[in-house]
């Protein structure tokens, strides 16, 4: 006699196959993507003097990006948790107009990432405490891009108004990195005749 705990009919095989596919999913030759991703909805506040983005997970406010100046870009922005604790600040290095460089600083002032934009605007050099990262831009309008770690694993992406991050990554760090990259990707040229 079969126990319900050991045999679940079609669900047992379906779950087993689904788990295999999730853990062995491949996004391309030589690349891997994590099966456990966390989804965030990112809401911009372009006309707010203080608040720039609110980041929600499962409908609950998790992070807030604030600071900077109205229409002043992302320099001096701070990523805070929902209790208002500053976690990461975004600083622009002065003197780089054609290919700006941004730093992500931890709440104790240590540099945790340096993002340098190429003169063409579509390539980035990203050095972090976790190793180098690469960007794949899939669309400039709406902005859609993926972040890859040094092991060629897709660890995060921005799609329209949302972000998807590998659950085993430093979530505030990755969200701050996404905000910088999103800001730096230029809009496509307009076709006004």
Secondary structure by P-SEA (a helix, b strand, c coil): ccccccccaaaaaaaaaaaaaaaaccccccbbbbcbbbbbbbbbbcccccccbbbbccccccbbbbbccccccccbbbbbcccccccbbbbbbcccccbbbbbbbcccccccbbbbbcccccbbbbbccccbbbbbbcccccccbbbbcccccccccccccccccccccaaaaaaaaaaaaaaaccccccccc
